[in-house]
Amino acid sequence: MELWAPQRPPQTRGRATAPSKDPDRGFQRDGHHRSVPQVRHNGERFHQWQDNHGSPQQQQGPREDHQQPYSASRPGDWHQPVPGVDYYEGAYSNQLYSRPGYENSYQSYHSPVLREEYAYGSYYYHGPPQRLQEERVPRQRSPYIWHEDYQDQKYRDEYHYENQHSSFGTNSETHFQSNSRNPYKDSPASKSGQEWPGEPFPGSLPAGAQKNKPSLASESNLLQQRESGLSSSSYELSQYITDASEQDDPPVLAAWSPVQAEYVSSAGPKAPMKFYVPHVPVSFGPGGQLVCVGPSSLTDGQAALVEVHSMEVILNDSEEQEEMRSFSGPLIREDVHKVDIMTFCQQKAAQSCRSETLGSRDSALLWQLLVLLCRQNGSMVGSDIAELLMQDCKKLEKYKRQPPVANLISLTDEDWPVLSSGTPNLLTGEIPPSVETPAQIVEKFTRLLYYGRKKEALEWAMKNHLWGHALFLSSKMDPRTYSWVMSGFTSTLALNDPLQTLFQLMSGRIPQAATCCGEKQWGDWRPHLAVILSNQAGDPELYQRAIITMGDTLAGKGLVEAAHFCYLVAHVPFGHYTVKTDHLVLLGSSHRCVTWKGNGKDVFHRIVLAQVGFYGCVFHFLM
Amino acid sequence: MIHDTQMDYYGTPLATCSSDRSVKIFGVCNGGQILIADLRGHEGPVWQVAWAHPMYGNILASCSYDRKVIIWREENGTWEKSHEHAGHDSSVNSVCWAPHDYGLILACGSSDGAISLLTYTGEGQWEVKKINNAHTIGCNAVSWAPAVVPGSLVDQPSGQKPNYIKKFASGGCDNLIKLWKEEEDGQWKEEQKLEAHSDWVQDVAWAPSIGLSTSTIASCSQDGRVFIWTCDDASGNTWSPKLLHKFSDVMWHVSWSITANILAVSGGDNKELQMQPQIDHLP
């Protein structure tokens, strides 16, 4: 021990300062030895380590100096590639310091180092424990950098600069990249017995030290690989060990490539690594999660971060999210209260009213219908819906007959000429009689009947719009006359008059409105539907057919919401997507056109509409 | 370095695999996580993990640089290696389970250019089919087509068992994406070659489908480009690529959301983003 002291100072000295006892080389070794710890080429040493295996024993002899753990066989060898002594030296130091961190173990333990050693424990140093203990002392670093050319020369080069820069206390992971065999691994002695050598590995590891233990067990296969003598990627091993408890990023990637290459050579044909730089694996989870690995480039010892994001959070500010949030779906009877749905529908209706797009009024109407459906649990009475339909018709349109001449009653096929005084009738040339008072008209009507001239009486009455009299009289005559008068009457109405619709329907025909509505000049379809709905007497099938026809017409004009309104009130069953003749498949969407364009919000809108539609209708079907 | 993270079908266990040769399974709940298992068995960095469908039990496949594919199974709460496939000559880069309707089939793509398909035939036995030289230089990714007949959503239900045609896509170092189809005799044939990338294709992902007549595949590559390929006809013959974006660095991963309208991509500049294709890509 005492020899240490003097020898310590001249660390960089070469052989010159060999103490008396030991041959130069020993001394040199010493120097080397010192330097070795700092040099982190632990791994490389290992190859040759084995050669030197025996050497320690030899060294035991002249132990007293502690200075020569090196075999005497290589005095000055230390630069040579032959592992032997050099390694030994390294090994010697390895025992104690073989890994860079090792040196520090006494001071500041560097787990990574240890790990490496663990992994590679194929070599071990049988150095006597005491020596190790003694070795503890000389811990200084020497600036000496060990240059040996092993097969791993390139490794060394890689790490050289790192080593140079690294101070004793800083074990960056790069150190570990050099192959480091764990001399202790195979050494039972080192593991057992000496608590110090064995113990540091598990024990001195900082923090996660204990966790390394499990990794030991599985190292055997690694060991075999390592022992094949090829340099292996120490980074991998260190990772392996490092990662015993956490997901770690391996040592600096810069050093990876060459290391990788080394590994490859041992693995077989060289294959490119799939991921050779840090990257972010990402995948979706089934519950709306996004799993990704934190993108930071990790340095040693840090746990990689795996992040689980909720998609909802990510898409937080998209419109669809807003819509989705406001919708309290799925609409299960037990889970959702009617009131919620109604409120939602009302909101939607209000929203539709506000938006000025085409058909928005109709979709507002549809939403309102759904509200009605929900409120009334599916039972719909015509007059309720009519009320709904007419609520927006603030003023009743004046239904004028076409062409709109500035007359109260314009001319159509049945020209019952207007009562204008004095102007000659262009067709007949006769001058229409002057306007007579209603009393006079009736009087003339009566006079005609005195003489039994019913037909002329009727004509006179119709001409003068004495419809009541005409209709009564004709109703008591033959049916043909009656229908003649009736058609005369209805011809005075505008074609798009809802009254026409009603009369036609009540006469047993599909009203013309059903086939003509939806057109601009026809006017609003809603009063027509209202009038049909509220006055359903007689043949219900006719009424339903009329409404469906109206729906078809509206759909044909592209007014999908209006059409669906009609279908709903007509209790048309929901059909199947593929059956193109089905009227209604999904509320709010036409199934006849295959592609629809729309943004996500629109899509969502439709989906919700459909859902609520089903919900509402289910009520009805159950009633 | 973690290379892959996958959640299983139900979203609770999260499997990760790393360069440290381990595959770890975590239970993730309520913001916390617990390590359920740490599976060791690989001798090289593990590139990818894939969960099989839960109807077959808890099965996880992993592939690694050590040329092996290991299938892990959970029995009675403990995870064990169930099967090991070492039939490749080089690093196995990607594994992907087929849709459960086809049975328990695993496709593995490797750097030796071959793709092998492992089919579980029962009682711990796996039958292996190999497609050699699928891609020159190597295959980087495999992805199965969903078990849906295109267009079946809008067709009348016929009441018979649908006739599935097994297909999968693979991306390789020859810059190509190849679509493979299984013929009636059980052999796999290359059906299509999709060319658009100018460098190694790193990942392919076949979008999940609900039965619309369009099929969609996403691919990303070393050249920084992400393409979306769509095929509108049910027979799957004409694929048209659309460049989603060209990034400045290599793109590593593409992954579809369950509803196939969001695509997550991540690339070499360590960023990851999601792209939401416009609706008119996907009618």
Interface residues (C-beta under 8 A of the other chain):
Chain A: S218 N221 L222 Q225 E236 Q239 Y240 T242 D243 A244 Q247 D248 D249 P250 L253 Y263 A267 G268 P269 A271 P272 M273 K274 F275 V277 P278 H279 V280 P281 V282 S283 F284 G285 P286 G287 Q289 L290 V291 C292 V293 P295 S296 S297 L298 A304 V306 V308 M311 I314 H576 Y577 T578 V594 T595 K597 G598 N599 G600 V603
Chain B: M1 I2 H3 D4 T5 Q6 M7 D8 Y9 Y10 G11 L14 T16 S18 S19 D20 R21 S22 K24 F26 V28 D38 R40 E43 G44 P45 W47 Y65 D66 R67 D89 S90 S91 N93 S111 D112 G138 N140 L153 V154 D155 Q156 C173 W252 H253 S255 W256 S257 I258 I262 A264 V265 S266 G267 G268 N270 K271 E272 Q274 I279 D280 P283
